[in-house]
Amino acid sequence: MRYDLDMNRDDATRQVVDRLYAAYFGGDVDGMLVEMAPDVEVRFLGRGVYRGIAEARRFFAANTGMLVDLDFRILRQVVDGEWAAVLWEETATTIHGDPYANHGVDVFRVEEDRITILHENNDVALHRDAFGRPAI
């Protein structure tokens, strides 16, 4: 019986993460945020930690236009209960007109059908080469 409960939790976590990516692919920041808990923690490696919906909204809104012609590919998704890891790679053109490529893994925690943790991990050196250091 416990196995069945864990499988249902895996499915629920996967569905929330899939909805977040669907919104991301559609450029829908509000659609991404609706999948997040009010006290969500968004950590973008090398950029900062953003706590709560208001900070997450500002962060995602600022990032929306940084890349054009984005080709974001999910290579693998692993779900274990309330945790998920998504391995990805991306290519695009920066707002400066330069080619861009990066890769990474997003780590999620989903509790009560809402994302409470989103940690985005990428090659920080590649990101900084393209965009410089973030203002802190």
Protein Blocks (a to p, Z undefined) as FASTA:
>chain_A
ZZmmmmmmmmmmmmmmmmmmmmmmnopaklmmmmpcfkbccddehkaccedjklmmmmmm
mmmmmpghiacddfbdcdehjbccdddddddddfkopacddddddddddeehiafbdcdd
ddfklmmmmnopadZZ
